[in-house]
Every structure is written in C-alpha cells, then in structure tokens.
C-alpha cells in the first residue's frame, strides 16, 4: 500500500541530495507503464527520465548508480531473489491490522 510511491520518493530524495539513484520496477504491477503513459517522460536507452530521475522496467541499466531501488511489489510467500541478494533491504508495508501477520512473516524471512 503506497510502496511504489515510497520507492520513487526515495529515489527523488537521494538524487536531490547529491546521490545517484534509480527506480527499477521488479514486479508485474505495471505502475511504471502508467507513469510513462501519463507523464510522457524522455526515454534514453532503457531509462525513462522524469525530472532528473531515471526509472526502468528492465534491470538492464544505462549507467552505474550509487543506489538502485527495486520495487519488488506485493509481499508473497516467496521472497524475490533480487530482494534477498540486496546489500540493504528496506521493507515497506502497511501497519493495518489485517496486513500485520503477512508483514511479520516477511520480516522473519
């Protein structure tokens, strides 16, 4: 709930404060396709660039970044390999009572 916008905001914040970050949609939600359709960002190589922030639908990046924010999508029983292999893992989720059991299970993994 709100995790895609949180991931994109994190990229924007890092870039605005002197870092080098990009967003990678590593799920099948197709949220980035909707952003591309609505805002028509410039496309350079594999990156869609919007207000100085690179966003990718593929993991084939145009350049090196200090931080790659991968949006893994919905929590499921199986944790994505890209999440497990990350140097730093940030789990964003809802604290609604009906979501807590699944969120706690994800933390334990």
RAJOJO-V495763 format. One line per field, one symbol per residue. phi: phi as a letter, one per 20 degrees, with the letter a starting at -180 (. if undefined). burial: 1 if it has 16 or more other ideal C-beta (glycine too) atoms within 10 Angstrom, else 0. A space follows every 10 residues. Layout:
phi = ???
burial = ???
This chain:
phi = .mffffffff ffffffdnec cbdcedbdfm ffgfffffdl ffdcmeeedc lndeccedee efbecfcded eenffcfdef gfffeffcdd ddaedfgfdf gffffffff
burial = 0011001101 1101100000 1111111000 1100110000 1000001101 0011111000 0000100111 1110100000 0010000000 0110000000 001000000
